[in-house]
Amino acid sequence: MAVKTRQERKVVGTNVRKVDGLALACGRPKFTLDVDIPGALVGRILRSPHAHARIVSIDTSEAEALPGVACILHYGNTKRIPFTTAGQGWPEPSPYDAVLFDSKVRYVGDRVAAVAAESEEIAEQALRLIRVEYEVLPAALSVEEALVEGAPIIHDEEDAEGIYDARRNIAAAVDIPVGDIQRGFSESDVVVETTCEIPYSQHTPLEPHCVIAYFDEDGRLVIRTSTQVPFHVRRIVARALELPLERIRVVKPRIGGGFGCKQEIILEPVAAALALRTGRAVKMALDRSEVFVSSRTRHPMRVRVKLGAKKDGRLQAIEMEATSNTGAYGAHSLTVLSNVGSKTLPLYNKAPHLWFHGKAVYTNLPVAGAYRGYGATQGYFALEVAMDELAERLGMDPVELRLANHIRAGETSPIFEKIGEGREGKPQIVRSCALSECLKVGAERIGWKEKRAQKRRQGSWVYGVGMSGSM
């Protein structure tokens, strides 16, 4: 087949004018809420003040009588259909442990009811008029509390699907052995073990989660939303509201930051349900406090790494154990947990004995989800801390330790075949890898050897240089 010349190509290698280029250059990009839909209602959400409770009763009569209130939804007047809020590939690897509105709340900030009204002020006033009686339940506010014998069961509903072990509050688990890990440690001259705690962090995009749901001239539900996953939005809303896919159109305008938190379908089902119930357009946006509490965070995680090596630095064994706090729901629980090992352990493929195991644990805390790095961040942090400790024990330059063990072009790792992102892995060969060159050139250009020899202490501070690897 003849290869087209540059002059003959119409797309590849050509300068294509951006559709919104002029608007960007003029400072007039259109974000989700930058369109005016006349007559649109404003949606707001009533949230739980309790970490764990059952809703005994909910009285919306006073709120519904307020002039300007168009609709109030809660568990008593909506259908219960389990789904996942995680925007992921099909088949979805995350548990179906969420519903539109539940009679049980699982963290402070969980959804209780939603109001659609003529203005934000009326909607907020209506929220204050909703009377909710709660039966407060014991809460598990840490991974340790959630895993002890007799801990409160966070997901005791019978219709949830895909939870690894609900009675033990384990949303997902992995156990991937390669070789004989005990033999690997017994044959090592030096063994180090370290545990790292990675805390909560929030994405805080400039544009919060926001959405407008309305109907086009053909009666089709249109969801204009600040999302990273428009097709997943359509599929998940269709399931949650029992709508055929062809009745839903998702519009993804330019978004004001996402970083993973907008791989989550949070407001879209609520706005769509309010629009369907009222027959009118509904716009919703989280305020900044809701972004912190009721959207998503990075998974807090405890990662334990144990390394065994020969005196010359050759790794013999790597054990990595991850305990992930998924919060009240298991969105992205299995996939993030899987990536802790699957995206990190192949880097040091010279070790013949590996063991990656761990679990994602439900707690009565804010829900964790996708965040830049998607599990690899937590895994690499702990792995590289352990590599530095091993280098110190061996009396070896940390750069040289990594050069002796990292994967090269043309090589593979058994981890590739054993585990993927929430599913079985696939064997693969690394086709390109310039990590050796990066490490050598980087060390030379920053004066690594000279600066490393000049480490100094000043009170509780140590001044020096450090390095780490990732792939």
C-alpha positions as semicolon CSV with decimal commas, in nm:
position;residue;x (nm);y (nm);z (nm)
1;M;0,000;0,000;0,000
2;A;0,140;0,337;-0,103
3;V;0,204;0,578;0,181
4;K;0,052;0,922;0,133
5;T;0,287;1,215;0,120
6;R;0,255;1,506;0,363
7;Q;0,086;1,708;0,090
8;E;-0,172;1,433;0,030
9;R;-0,268;1,386;0,394
10;K;-0,578;1,568;0,511
11;V;-0,558;1,512;0,889
12;V;-0,225;1,368;1,012
13;G;0,050;1,627;1,001
14;T;-0,182;1,915;0,921
15;N;-0,276;2,218;1,126
16;V;-0,639;2,185;1,228
17;R;-0,825;2,487;1,361
18;K;-0,964;2,425;1,711
19;V;-1,342;2,443;1,718
20;D;-1,333;2,667;2,026
21;G;-1,000;2,831;1,943
22;L;-1,140;3,180;1,886
23;A;-1,342;3,172;2,209
24;L;-1,032;3,061;2,402
25;A;-0,815;3,331;2,247
26;C;-1,076;3,592;2,336
27;G;-1,124;3,461;2,689
28;R;-1,480;3,345;2,623
29;P;-1,479;2,964;2,658
30;K;-1,816;2,809;2,743
31;F;-1,814;2,593;3,054
32;T;-2,106;2,385;3,180
33;L;-2,307;2,661;3,346
34;D;-2,216;2,929;3,090
35;V;-2,538;2,874;2,898
36;D;-2,871;3,028;2,985
37;I;-3,173;2,800;2,974
38;P;-3,482;3,011;3,046
39;G;-3,702;2,872;3,320
40;A;-3,444;2,629;3,454
41;L;-3,500;2,512;3,810
42;V;-3,220;2,504;4,066
43;G;-3,145;2,174;4,236
44;R;-2,995;2,136;4,583
45;I;-2,924;1,832;4,800
46;L;-3,006;1,767;5,166
47;R;-2,712;1,585;5,323
48;S;-2,673;1,363;5,626
49;P;-2,541;1,510;5,953
50;H;-2,455;1,158;6,072
51;A;-2,176;0,920;5,973
52;H;-2,402;0,614;5,991
53;A;-2,779;0,612;6,039
54;R;-3,108;0,476;5,915
55;I;-3,379;0,717;5,809
56;V;-3,682;0,635;6,023
57;S;-3,906;0,894;5,860
58;I;-3,886;1,189;5,626
59;D;-4,152;1,463;5,611
60;T;-4,137;1,698;5,312
61;S;-4,488;1,845;5,341
62;E;-4,380;2,182;5,480
63;A;-4,105;2,216;5,222
64;E;-4,336;2,117;4,936
65;A;-4,585;2,383;5,045
66;L;-4,322;2,654;5,006
67;P;-4,401;2,871;4,700
68;G;-4,149;2,807;4,424
69;V;-4,071;2,446;4,515
70;A;-4,131;2,224;4,214
71;C;-4,018;1,882;4,334
72;I;-3,860;1,694;4,624
73;L;-3,711;1,348;4,578
74;H;-3,603;1,098;4,845
75;Y;-3,596;0,724;4,904
76;G;-3,971;0,713;4,965
77;N;-4,073;0,834;4,619
78;T;-3,794;0,701;4,395
79;K;-3,712;0,353;4,274
80;R;-3,422;0,163;4,430
81;I;-3,180;0,052;4,157
82;P;-2,820;-0,028;4,259
83;F;-2,545;0,113;4,039
84;T;-2,183;0,226;4,058
85;T;-2,088;0,591;4,039
86;A;-1,747;0,508;3,890
87;G;-1,702;0,592;3,523
88;Q;-1,510;0,287;3,404
89;G;-1,501;0,041;3,116
90;W;-1,750;-0,238;3,066
91;P;-1,795;-0,478;3,238
92;E;-1,775;-0,245;3,535
93;P;-1,526;-0,372;3,796
94;S;-1,667;-0,163;4,082
95;P;-1,947;-0,285;4,310
96;Y;-2,305;-0,173;4,253
97;D;-2,341;-0,034;4,605
98;A;-2,507;0,304;4,541
99;V;-2,869;0,400;4,474
100;L;-3,028;0,732;4,387
101;F;-3,166;0,778;4,740
102;D;-3,132;0,529;5,024
103;S;-3,302;0,481;5,360
104;K;-2,955;0,449;5,510
105;V;-2,679;0,710;5,516
106;R;-2,315;0,606;5,542
107;Y;-2,110;0,923;5,593
108;V;-2,154;1,286;5,693
109;G;-2,257;1,447;5,364
110;D;-2,436;1,146;5,216
111;R;-2,745;1,219;5,004
112;V;-3,081;1,227;5,184
113;A;-3,312;1,424;4,952
114;A;-3,302;1,663;4,657
115;V;-3,508;1,976;4,592
116;A;-3,580;2,153;4,264
117;A;-3,705;2,510;4,302
118;E;-3,738;2,837;4,114
119;S;-3,427;2,984;4,277
120;E;-3,131;2,877;4,487
121;E;-3,265;3,073;4,784
122;I;-3,599;2,889;4,771
123;A;-3,424;2,554;4,731
124;E;-3,204;2,621;5,035
125;Q;-3,506;2,730;5,239
126;A;-3,689;2,412;5,138
127;L;-3,397;2,198;5,254
128;R;-3,425;2,355;5,599
129;L;-3,797;2,266;5,611
130;I;-3,749;1,893;5,546
131;R;-3,792;1,697;5,868
132;V;-3,584;1,379;5,896
133;E;-3,583;1,137;6,188
134;Y;-3,266;0,926;6,209
135;E;-3,176;0,611;6,398
136;V;-2,808;0,675;6,459
137;L;-2,592;0,363;6,416
138;P;-2,240;0,281;6,538
139;A;-1,985;0,410;6,289
140;A;-1,648;0,284;6,167
141;L;-1,435;0,595;6,133
142;S;-1,109;0,423;6,042
143;V;-0,993;0,115;5,856
144;E;-0,898;-0,044;6,188
145;E;-1,248;0,011;6,330
146;A;-1,407;-0,128;6,014
147;L;-1,202;-0,449;6,018
148;V;-1,236;-0,553;6,383
149;E;-1,464;-0,839;6,479
150;G;-1,816;-0,710;6,541
151;A;-1,767;-0,386;6,348
152;P;-2,082;-0,219;6,213
153;I;-2,165;-0,353;5,867
154;I;-2,168;-0,053;5,637
155;H;-2,331;-0,225;5,340
156;D;-2,587;-0,467;5,481
157;E;-2,836;-0,421;5,196
158;E;-2,927;-0,738;5,007
159;D;-2,945;-0,592;4,657
160;A;-2,586;-0,467;4,625
161;E;-2,374;-0,648;4,367
162;G;-2,002;-0,714;4,338
163;I;-1,891;-0,646;4,698
164;Y;-1,603;-0,877;4,792
165;D;-1,710;-0,937;5,155
166;A;-1,978;-0,701;5,283
167;R;-1,997;-0,857;5,629
168;R;-1,629;-0,777;5,687
169;N;-1,654;-0,433;5,520
170;I;-1,419;-0,536;5,240
171;A;-1,520;-0,381;4,909
172;A;-1,243;-0,544;4,704
173;A;-0,935;-0,761;4,753
174;V;-0,631;-0,879;4,557
175;D;-0,381;-1,160;4,617
176;I;-0,111;-1,205;4,351
177;P;0,182;-1,437;4,432
178;V;0,477;-1,491;4,196
179;G;0,742;-1,750;4,280
180;D;0,808;-1,831;4,647
181;I;0,821;-1,516;4,855
182;Q;0,952;-1,686;5,171
183;R;1,232;-1,850;4,975
184;G;1,318;-1,513;4,826
185;F;1,359;-1,353;5,167
186;S;1,552;-1,650;5,308
187;E;1,799;-1,630;5,018
188;S;1,850;-1,256;5,065
189;D;2,149;-1,108;5,246
190;V;1,959;-0,795;5,350
191;V;1,586;-0,753;5,422
192;V;1,414;-0,420;5,488
193;E;1,050;-0,348;5,565
194;T;0,869;-0,015;5,577
195;T;0,510;0,105;5,608
196;C;0,385;0,433;5,461
197;E;0,058;0,612;5,531
198;I;-0,084;0,815;5,241
199;P;-0,356;1,055;5,365
200;Y;-0,667;1,207;5,209
201;S;-0,623;1,472;4,942
202;Q;-0,887;1,652;4,738
203;H;-0,870;1,749;4,371
204;T;-1,029;2,096;4,422
205;P;-1,080;2,180;4,054
206;L;-1,162;2,546;3,992
207;E;-1,497;2,443;3,844
208;P;-1,691;2,225;4,088
209;H;-1,913;1,936;3,984
210;C;-2,203;2,093;3,796
211;V;-2,472;1,984;3,551
212;I;-2,776;2,102;3,358
213;A;-3,042;1,846;3,263
214;Y;-3,305;1,949;3,008
215;F;-3,508;1,820;2,714
216;D;-3,441;1,889;2,346
217;E;-3,704;1,942;2,077
218;D;-3,739;1,566;2,031
219;G;-3,807;1,504;2,400
220;R;-3,464;1,353;2,452
221;L;-3,300;1,405;2,793
222;V;-2,986;1,616;2,749
223;I;-2,726;1,619;3,025
224;R;-2,475;1,901;2,993
225;T;-2,214;1,821;3,253
226;S;-1,860;1,891;3,368
227;T;-1,733;1,537;3,323
228;Q;-1,431;1,341;3,205
229;V;-1,642;1,040;3,103
230;P;-1,947;1,141;2,894
231;F;-2,028;0,793;2,764
232;H;-2,010;0,644;3,113
233;V;-2,245;0,919;3,233
234;R;-2,498;0,814;2,971
235;R;-2,474;0,445;3,058
236;I;-2,493;0,491;3,436
237;V;-2,780;0,742;3,426
238;A;-2,966;0,506;3,193
239;R;-2,931;0,226;3,447
240;A;-3,012;0,439;3,752
241;L;-3,329;0,583;3,597
242;E;-3,427;0,286;3,377
243;L;-3,404;0,481;3,054
244;P;-3,301;0,350;2,712
245;L;-2,962;0,482;2,603
246;E;-3,108;0,644;2,293
247;R;-3,323;0,871;2,513
248;I;-3,014;1,031;2,667
249;R;-2,762;1,267;2,512
250;V;-2,460;1,384;2,712
251;V;-2,286;1,710;2,625
252;K;-1,935;1,756;2,762
253;P;-1,825;2,118;2,726
254;R;-1,483;2,247;2,823
255;I;-1,429;2,157;3,190
256;G;-1,255;2,365;3,454
257;G;-1,038;2,086;3,590
258;G;-1,109;1,726;3,674
259;F;-0,794;1,533;3,771
260;G;-0,998;1,214;3,816
261;C;-1,279;1,342;4,039
262;K;-1,498;1,394;3,733
263;Q;-1,466;1,029;3,637
264;E;-1,749;0,996;3,887
265;I;-2,121;1,020;3,818
266;I;-2,244;1,217;4,120
267;L;-2,488;1,494;4,030
268;E;-2,600;1,373;3,687
269;P;-2,853;1,108;3,803
270;V;-3,006;1,350;4,055
271;A;-3,042;1,637;3,807
272;A;-3,184;1,399;3,548
273;A;-3,435;1,255;3,796
274;L;-3,551;1,603;3,896
275;A;-3,587;1,703;3,530
276;L;-3,787;1,390;3,451
277;R;-4,016;1,442;3,750
278;T;-4,083;1,811;3,676
279;G;-4,058;1,811;3,296
280;R;-3,832;2,117;3,323
281;A;-3,463;2,196;3,297
282;V;-3,267;2,161;3,622
283;K;-2,922;2,298;3,697
284;M;-2,708;2,188;3,991
285;A;-2,361;2,263;4,126
286;L;-2,173;2,157;4,437
287;D;-2,053;2,438;4,660
288;R;-1,693;2,423;4,777
289;S;-1,774;2,256;5,110
290;E;-1,968;1,987;4,924
291;V;-1,673;1,937;4,689
292;F;-1,453;1,852;4,987
293;V;-1,703;1,625;5,163
294;S;-1,941;1,484;4,904
295;S;-1,747;1,446;4,580
296;R;-1,439;1,222;4,577
297;T;-1,083;1,214;4,716
298;R;-0,762;1,022;4,666
299;H;-0,776;0,685;4,843
300;P;-0,609;0,713;5,184
301;M;-0,389;0,407;5,205
302;R;-0,144;0,215;5,418
303;V;0,119;0,046;5,202
304;R;0,371;-0,196;5,353
305;V;0,673;-0,293;5,144
306;K;0,928;-0,562;5,227
307;L;1,240;-0,603;5,012
308;G;1,507;-0,872;5,007
309;A;1,835;-0,833;4,819
310;K;2,183;-0,977;4,775
311;K;2,487;-0,781;4,896
312;D;2,545;-0,651;4,545
313;G;2,194;-0,500;4,537
314;R;2,018;-0,760;4,321
315;L;1,657;-0,781;4,441
316;Q;1,540;-1,130;4,534
317;A;1,195;-1,064;4,679
318;I;0,936;-0,786;4,690
319;E;0,624;-0,803;4,905
320;M;0,371;-0,520;4,884
321;E;0,058;-0,506;5,099
322;A;-0,197;-0,228;5,046
323;T;-0,488;-0,142;5,275
324;S;-0,707;0,115;5,103
325;N;-0,979;0,327;5,264
326;T;-1,254;0,347;5,001
327;G;-1,491;0,537;5,230
328;A;-1,865;0,477;5,232
329;Y;-1,891;0,346;4,875
330;G;-1,665;0,131;4,660
331;A;-1,628;0,352;4,355
332;H;-1,293;0,265;4,188
333;S;-1,209;0,045;4,490
334;L;-1,081;-0,260;4,298
335;T;-0,913;-0,074;4,013
336;V;-0,718;0,172;4,229
337;L;-0,615;-0,111;4,462
338;S;-0,502;-0,323;4,166
339;N;-0,292;-0,040;4,026
340;V;-0,098;-0,003;4,350
341;G;0,089;-0,320;4,252
342;S;0,025;-0,365;3,881
343;K;0,165;-0,022;3,789
344;T;0,467;-0,034;4,023
345;L;0,609;-0,383;4,065
346;P;0,699;-0,431;3,695
347;L;0,955;-0,150;3,735
348;Y;1,187;-0,382;3,928
349;N;1,146;-0,699;3,727
350;K;1,475;-0,860;3,832
351;A;1,324;-0,992;4,157
352;P;1,211;-1,354;4,094
353;H;0,980;-1,368;4,396
354;L;0,687;-1,126;4,436
355;W;0,371;-1,103;4,642
356;F;0,117;-0,825;4,603
357;H;-0,190;-0,844;4,825
358;G;-0,435;-0,605;4,980
359;K;-0,792;-0,494;5,036
360;A;-1,014;-0,191;4,992
361;V;-1,212;-0,129;5,310
362;Y;-1,548;0,042;5,360
363;T;-1,556;0,308;5,633
364;N;-1,810;0,574;5,734
365;L;-1,593;0,844;5,581
366;P;-1,602;1,046;5,255
367;V;-1,584;0,840;4,939
368;A;-1,253;0,794;4,759
369;G;-1,234;0,768;4,382
370;A;-1,013;0,836;4,083
371;Y;-0,724;1,076;4,139
372;R;-0,422;1,150;3,921
373;G;-0,187;0,851;3,937
374;Y;-0,481;0,622;4,016
375;G;-0,320;0,398;4,279
376;A;0,029;0,402;4,128
377;T;0,105;0,717;4,330
378;Q;0,049;0,542;4,662
379;G;0,238;0,231;4,551
380;Y;0,542;0,414;4,417
381;F;0,572;0,634;4,723
382;A;0,604;0,332;4,952
383;L;0,816;0,128;4,711
384;E;1,068;0,407;4,659
385;V;1,094;0,480;5,032
386;A;1,177;0,112;5,080
387;M;1,434;0,122;4,798
388;D;1,609;0,416;4,967
389;E;1,615;0,229;5,299
390;L;1,757;-0,077;5,123
391;A;2,028;0,134;4,957
392;E;2,124;0,274;5,297
393;R;2,146;-0,074;5,451
394;L;2,360;-0,195;5,161
395;G;2,582;0,114;5,166
396;M;2,492;0,160;4,801
397;D;2,414;0,468;4,593
398;P;2,032;0,480;4,547
399;V;2,079;0,555;4,177
400;E;2,301;0,249;4,131
401;L;2,051;0,028;4,316
402;R;1,778;0,126;4,073
403;L;2,005;0,089;3,771
404;A;2,080;-0,267;3,879
405;N;1,716;-0,370;3,903
406;H;1,489;-0,176;3,669
407;I;1,319;-0,320;3,362
408;R;1,475;-0,268;3,017
409;A;1,341;-0,254;2,663
410;G;1,269;-0,604;2,535
411;E;1,195;-0,737;2,884
412;T;0,873;-0,828;3,064
413;S;0,742;-0,881;3,416
414;P;0,520;-1,163;3,546
415;I;0,301;-0,896;3,704
416;F;0,182;-0,784;3,359
417;E;0,023;-1,124;3,305
418;K;-0,108;-1,167;3,658
419;I;-0,307;-0,849;3,716
420;G;-0,445;-0,553;3,525
421;E;-0,664;-0,258;3,620
422;G;-0,933;-0,442;3,814
423;R;-0,920;-0,743;3,584
424;E;-0,684;-1,013;3,464
425;G;-0,357;-0,892;3,320
426;K;-0,208;-0,947;2,976
427;P;0,147;-1,055;2,894
428;Q;0,344;-0,774;2,735
429;I;0,695;-0,675;2,637
430;V;0,831;-0,331;2,716
431;R;0,915;-0,189;2,374
432;S;1,097;0,123;2,488
433;C;1,254;0,228;2,816
434;A;1,514;0,502;2,858
435;L;1,511;0,499;3,238
436;S;1,883;0,419;3,263
437;E;1,968;0,721;3,051
438;C;1,726;0,940;3,249
439;L;1,880;0,836;3,581
440;K;2,239;0,880;3,462
441;V;2,187;1,212;3,286
442;G;1,969;1,346;3,567
443;A;2,224;1,250;3,832
444;E;2,504;1,411;3,633
445;R;2,319;1,735;3,565
446;I;2,217;1,799;3,925
447;G;2,559;1,705;4,060
448;W;2,411;1,408;4,243
449;K;2,732;1,258;4,384
450;E;2,873;1,590;4,503
451;K;2,550;1,713;4,661
452;R;2,474;1,375;4,819
453;A;2,808;1,389;5,000
454;Q;2,722;1,733;5,141
455;K;2,409;1,636;5,336
456;R;2,379;1,849;5,649
457;R;2,155;1,869;5,952
458;Q;2,009;2,185;6,102
459;G;1,795;2,112;6,403
460;S;1,524;1,867;6,299
461;W;1,581;1,940;5,929
462;V;1,811;1,753;5,694
463;Y;1,924;1,928;5,375
464;G;2,037;1,718;5,081
465;V;1,922;1,554;4,759
466;G;1,701;1,256;4,693
467;M;1,567;1,061;4,399
468;S;1,303;0,809;4,307
469;G;1,196;0,615;4,002
470;S;0,863;0,541;3,838
471;M;0,734;0,412;3,508
